[in-house]
Amino acid sequence: MAIVVAKYSDYLRRCSPSADEDPKAFTAWHAGGRAALAHLEHLLKLLKPTGGAAEAVAAGEDLLAQASSDMGPPDDEE
């Protein structure tokens, strides 16, 4: 879990392409970020009941909250 959180954090913190300069690259980065967040959320739901990897779960929850806030609401809520 710690590796997944670290990799997704790196991806999401990477400077995203500007939507004005390269809309296709931005859309691809944004879609990848949304997929990473969905996967992370699923993993957290699976790990929480087991009580395993508590530190990684906490880091994952922090990343999920921050990245979700930064990226805005899901496409179906806009």
Helices and strands as residue ranges (DSSP letters): H 2-13, H 23-47, G 48-50, H 54-71, G 75-77
